[in-house]
Amino acid sequence: MQNVTNAPGPQVPATTNNPKLDAKNRETAKNFEAVFLGQMTQLMLESVQQGDGEFSGGHGEEMFRGIMAEKLGNSIAERGGIGLAPVVLDQIIKLQGGNK
């Protein structure tokens, strides 16, 4: 039986020597994840069939669906996301010549 604590998963990337750059990189990675999640949410919302009944949002719902998807993506990323931000941060640091 495999020990769960040793299971592979997103690792916290090494930091750079510049705290301001580090914070900016983390924010960039989190924003990337938020945009990604917003796009995925948008696709999911578009796949739901609209009803014409009493509870249909009509044209207004269609107009603001993109904003709702963006806000949902931001909210999910703020609460920890899906583990994409640490991977993106790792790649940002690698591109900047940092070590891991």
C-alpha positions as CSV (number, residue, x, y, z in Angstrom):
1,M,0.0,0.0,0.0
2,Q,1.4,3.4,-1.0
3,N,2.0,6.1,1.6
4,V,-0.2,9.1,0.7
5,T,2.3,11.6,2.1
6,N,4.9,10.4,-0.4
7,A,2.5,10.7,-3.3
8,P,3.7,12.9,-6.2
9,G,1.9,16.2,-6.6
10,P,2.6,19.9,-7.2
11,Q,5.7,20.9,-5.4
12,V,6.4,24.4,-4.1
13,P,9.0,25.9,-6.5
14,A,12.2,27.3,-5.4
15,T,12.2,31.0,-4.8
16,T,14.3,33.7,-6.3
17,N,16.7,36.0,-4.4
18,N,14.4,39.0,-5.1
19,P,11.3,39.1,-2.8
20,K,9.5,41.6,-5.0
21,L,10.1,39.5,-8.1
22,D,9.0,36.4,-6.2
23,A,5.7,38.0,-5.2
24,K,5.2,39.2,-8.8
25,N,5.8,35.7,-10.1
26,R,3.4,34.2,-7.7
27,E,0.7,36.7,-8.6
28,T,1.3,36.1,-12.3
29,A,1.0,32.3,-11.8
30,K,-2.2,32.7,-9.8
31,N,-3.6,35.1,-12.4
32,F,-2.8,32.6,-15.1
33,E,-4.7,29.9,-13.2
34,A,-7.6,32.2,-12.7
35,V,-7.9,33.0,-16.4
36,F,-7.6,29.3,-17.2
37,L,-10.3,28.4,-14.7
38,G,-12.5,31.2,-16.1
39,Q,-12.2,29.9,-19.6
40,M,-13.0,26.3,-18.5
41,T,-16.0,27.6,-16.5
42,Q,-17.1,29.6,-19.6
43,L,-17.0,26.4,-21.7
44,M,-19.0,24.5,-19.1
45,L,-21.6,27.2,-18.9
46,E,-22.0,27.3,-22.6
47,S,-22.6,23.5,-22.7
48,V,-25.6,23.8,-20.4
49,Q,-28.8,24.0,-22.3
50,Q,-30.9,27.1,-21.7
51,G,-34.5,26.7,-20.8
52,D,-37.2,29.0,-21.8
53,G,-39.3,28.5,-18.7
54,E,-39.9,30.8,-15.7
55,F,-36.4,30.6,-14.4
56,S,-34.6,31.4,-17.6
57,G,-32.4,34.5,-17.4
58,G,-33.1,35.3,-21.0
59,H,-30.9,37.7,-22.9
60,G,-29.5,39.2,-19.7
61,E,-28.2,35.9,-18.6
62,E,-26.5,35.3,-21.9
63,M,-24.9,38.8,-21.8
64,F,-23.4,38.3,-18.3
65,R,-22.4,34.7,-18.5
66,G,-18.8,35.6,-19.4
67,I,-18.5,37.9,-16.5
68,M,-19.8,35.2,-14.2
69,A,-17.4,32.6,-15.6
70,E,-14.5,35.1,-15.0
71,K,-15.5,35.7,-11.4
72,L,-15.9,32.0,-10.7
73,G,-12.4,31.4,-12.1
74,N,-11.0,34.2,-9.9
75,S,-12.8,32.8,-6.9
76,I,-11.6,29.3,-7.4
77,A,-8.0,30.4,-7.9
78,E,-8.2,32.6,-4.7
79,R,-9.2,29.6,-2.7
80,G,-6.3,27.4,-3.9
81,G,-7.2,26.5,-7.4
82,I,-6.6,23.2,-8.9
83,G,-2.8,23.1,-8.5
84,L,-1.9,24.8,-11.8
85,A,-0.3,27.9,-10.3
86,P,2.6,26.1,-8.6
87,V,3.5,24.4,-11.9
88,V,3.3,27.7,-13.8
89,L,5.4,29.4,-11.1
90,D,8.0,26.7,-11.4
91,Q,8.2,27.3,-15.2
92,I,8.4,31.1,-14.7
93,I,11.4,30.6,-12.3
94,K,13.1,28.2,-14.7
95,L,12.7,30.6,-17.6
96,Q,14.3,33.3,-15.4
97,G,17.3,31.1,-14.8
98,G,16.4,30.2,-11.2
99,N,17.2,26.8,-9.7
100,K,14.8,24.3,-8.4
